[in-house]
């Protein structure tokens, strides 16, 4: 079986990149954990040379830090990145859903409805499939905007934000807060389908302000005071 995100045409460096990146984003390699390059290379089944190439890519994405020796370290979560992610999403997510309400096709609507089916607010310690379900829903809205640069940007932000979502979920939000999120998802679908661009944007702003990413940012900022 291929590693997550792998394909038969992947180079060894690409395989290592996809494998390590998936483990970081899924929480299998938690923030601050040390990755011994020799051990990691043996686990993946490659030499250390393509692994180092992969780690350099991950360093460029600020997912790992490299020292002068043989180890890498998964970057810690920090308040500045959490704040930056939140500030960008406050602007871009409402834009995406507004455009989606204006430009959605029948195929887009079908995909958004399908992605919303069975979607529930994330529990404490979510499984990867639950995180992927949320990504599918928001990704369906992004794609309905039919703005390729916006879609690409938001997809990249989503990857980084997953680590902060896991941090926020360490504290149980309670049934009322989870129910509110479920209702927001339902209303977002309705607004996009009805073509209500302004209402969709307003709702998405509220959705982001009370999101797990926003909670993580506040938690990290408060911890530094």
N, C-alpha and C positions, 0 to 999 in steps of 0.2 A: 504494500500500500504506500502511496506517495505521502510525503509530509504535507501538512496543511499549506495550501497555496502553491504547491509544487506542480510541475508538469514534466512529461518525459523529455522536453527540449531544454529544461533548465541546466545552466552550468552549475558546477559545484559551489561556486560563490553565491549564485542566486538561490540555490537550495538552502545553503547555510543562512543566508539573509532571511528568507521566508520562514525558516524553522525557528530561528532565534527571535525574530520579530513577533511571530505568533505567540511564542511562550511569554514574552514580555507583556504584550497587550492583553493576554488572557489571565495574567497574574500568576502563572506557573513560575516565572522568574520575577519575584516581587521587587519593588523599589529597594535599592541598596544592596541587593544580593550580588555576590562576587561570582564571576564566571571564569573558571580556569580554562584557558584556551586549549591546552593539551587534552584535558578531560572532555571538553565540549566537542572538540574535533573528533575524538574517538566515538563519542555518542552518536554524532551525526553520520560518521563513516567517511570522513574526508581528512585531508591533511590540514595543517595549521595555516598554510598559505592562503587558500581560498577563504578560510574562516576569517583571517585578518582582514581580507578585502570586504567581507560582509560586515564585520564589526566597524570598519571605517564608514560604511554607508549608514549604519545605525548611529554612529557618533554624530554624523552630519544631521541626522534627524533628532538629535538630542535624547536618544533613548539609552545610550550607553556612554560611559566614560572610559578612556583607555589610559593605562599607565605605561611606563617605559619597560615593564617586565612582561609577564605572561598572562596577566589577569585583566579582565574587563569588569566593570561594575555597572549594574543597571542604575540609571540616574534616579535620584530621589525626586519625589513630587515636591514642587515648590509653589509658593504663593504667586510669584510673578507670572509663571506660565499659566497657572489656573486663571489668574486675572485676565491675561492676554486672550486666552481661549474664550472666556466669557464675553469680553468686550467685542470680539470679532463676531461671535455668534449672535449677540444682541442685534447686530446690524444685518448680517447675511441671512440668517434663518427667516426672519420676517420678509426679507426681499424674495427669497426663494419661494415661500408659500404664496406670496402675493402674485408672483409671476405664474406659479402653478395654477392658481385660480383663474388666471386670464388665458393661459395657453394650453391647459390640459386637454388631451385627446380622449377618445373613448378607451383606447388601450391604456392610457395613464390612469384613468378612473378605475378600470378593472384591476390594475396592479395595486393601486392604493387601497382599494377595498379588500383585496386578497391579503395584503400585508397587515391590514388592520384586524383581520379575522383572528380571534384567539389572542390578541395582544393584550397583555396585562402589565400593570406597573411592576417594576423590578423588585423582587424580594431581597432581603439581606442575603449576601453570598450567592448571587445569581449564577446559574449555569451559563456556559458560553452560548448555548443555543438561544437562551433568553435575551442575551445581549445582541446576538445576531438578528433576532426577530425585531428588536427596536431599531436596529440599523436598517433593516429592510424597509420598515415603515417610513422612516425619515428619508431614506434614500429614494423611495418611490416619489415622495413629494419633491425632492431636489430634482430628480430627472424630469418631472412634469414641468419644471420651469423652462426647459429647453434652452438653457444657457450653459454651454459646456464649461466655460471657465469657472462659473459659480459652482457647478456640480463638482468639478475637480477639487476646488478649494474646500468645500464643505466635507467632501469625503476624507480629505487629509486631516481636517480638524477632528472629525469623528474618531479616527484612530487614536489620536493623542488624548482625547477626552475620556476614552474608556477607562484609563487608569485612574482618573479622578472620580469617575462614577463609582468605581469599586471602593474608593476611600469614603465617599459620602454614605455608601450603603452599610458601612460598619455601624452606623447608628440607625436603628429602626425608625422609619418615618411615621409608622402608625397607619391603621386602616383608612382613616379619613383622608390623609394626604395621598395615599395610593389611589383611593377612589377618585379624588380630584384629577389626578393625572390620567386615569382611564377616561374620564369625561372629557378632558381636553383633547385627547386623541380622537374621540368620537366626533367632537365638534369641529376639529380641524378637517376631518374627512368631509363633513357636511358643507363647510365653507368652500372648500376647493371644488367639490362637485357642483355646488350652486353658483360658482363663479363670483363669490363675494370676496374680492381681493383685499379690501380694507379691513374687513372683519377678520379675515384669515391672518393678516399681518398683526393686528392687535392681539389676537389670541396667541399667536406664536411668541410675541414679546413676553406675554404673561407666562407662557410655558417655559421660556428660557430663564426668566427671573427666578422661578421656583424650581429650576432643574437641579439634578444631582451635581452638575458641574458648578452651578452657582453656590450650592451648599458646601461643596469641597473648597471652593475659593474662599468663602467666608471662614470656614474652619481653619484653613492654613494661615490666613491673614491674622485671625485672632490669636492663633498659637504663637505668632511672632511678636505680639505686643507685650 
